[in-house]
C-alpha cells in the first residue's frame, strides 16, 4: 500500500511539473500575441488620427478658392499642398482637404494652368514664318524715288523734252539715274518728285527760257513689290510669306535686308527690328513674324534606368518624369544621389545632386528635389555602392585573377 501511494504521489508530482512547464512555455506566446495586438491597435489609431474626421471632411466646402465638395459617391480627398509649406518641406502629417476631384471626368484635360514661359525667345533651330503686308498707309515724309520706279517727264512749251508715257514710264536705272534729251544722265534716285522737277527745270534753262518741265509718277514703291514678289510670287496676296530657320549662329536671312541676328529675340522684338530695317529702303511694307516650329528640346537619361536614351521634351517635365519616360529606375539605382548636369546661358557647366528615394518610396509628398528639367540636361542615376562593389569583385577576381587560372587548377585534379 505504501509503495502504491508513493507511486501515485510521484505521478501527481510529475503531472504538476508538466502542467507548470506547459504554462511557462505558453506564457511567452501569449505575451507575443498580446504585444502584436497592442502594436496593431496603436497603428490603427495613428492611421485613423491621420485621416480627417467627419467634421474635418465637412470643411471641404471651405477649401480656399470656393471649390465645392464632389457630389455622388466621390469623397472629399485629402492631400498635401506645397503652397502651405512656407519654405519647409511638408510631410504626410500635414494633409488637409484638397479639391482633387474638381473637374470630375473632365480631369484628363486638366485646368488652364499658367503659361510655361512669360515670353518665348528665339533660339537656333526655330522656324519663323514671316508675312509681308503692303500697308497702303500714308507716309510721314515725302516719297523719294528708288531704282525701278517709273516717271513721266513732259514739257508744255517743248514737247521734244518729253520722255515716257502714262502706260510706259521712264524707268529709273539700277544706278539711280535717268536719261533725258540734251542732258544725258541725271540722278533721280533719292529725290522727291518736286526735287527732280526743280533739278530738270534748272538744267533745261540752259537751253530754253521757259522749259516748263513737269514730272508725273507712273509706278512707285517698286521695291516693296519686288520684295513681295520674291517672297510669294506675283499672284496677289495669297502667298506673301516666307519661312526661315534660325541658323546655329543665331541669324536669319530675309529678302532685301539680308542677315538679321535674332538670337534671344522675342517675336515682338523681331517684328520691330525687321520693320525698322525695311523702312529704311521700302515705304508701306510691314512684316509680321509667327513662330512656325520650335526647335526640339531634349534631355539625356542614363545610368540605372530601364531604357537609357534621349527624351524629347514636349512640355514641362520634372526629373522623375524624365526617369519614368526612360523606363523607370532599376533596383540597383541609387536614388539618393541622382546627378543632373546642366549648361547655363554662357555654356558653362553647372550640376546638382538630388535625393529622390523618399519620393519614389512614397515617404515625401512634396519632395524639394523634384525639380524641372531644362533643354540639354543630362540626368544620371548611379548604381548603389553594393552594386559597384560587386562589379569590382567580379572584374578583379572572377574575371581577373580566376580568369588567369586554368579550370583544372581552380577545382583540383579530378584524377586525384
ABEGO torsion letter per residue (X at the ends): XAAAAAAAAAAAAAAAAAAAAAAAAAAAAAAAAAAAAAAAAAAAAAAAAABBBAAAAAAAAABBGGBBBBBEABBBBBBBBAAAAGGBBBBAAABBBBBAAAAEAAAAAEBBBBBABABBBBBBGBBBBBBBBBAGBBBABBBBBBBGBBBBBBBAABAAABBEBAABBBBBBAAGBBBBBGAEBBBABGBBAAAAAAAAAAAAAAABABAGBBBBBABBGAAAAAAAAAAAEAAEAAABBBBBBBBAAGBBBBBGAEBBBABGBBAAAAAAAAAAAAAAABBGBBBBBBBABBBBBBBBBBEBBABBBBBBBABBBBAAAAAAAAGEBBAABBAABBBBBBBBAAGBBBBBBBBAAAAAAGABABBAABBBBBBGBBBBBBBBAAAAAAAAAAAAAAABAAAABBAAAAAEBAAX
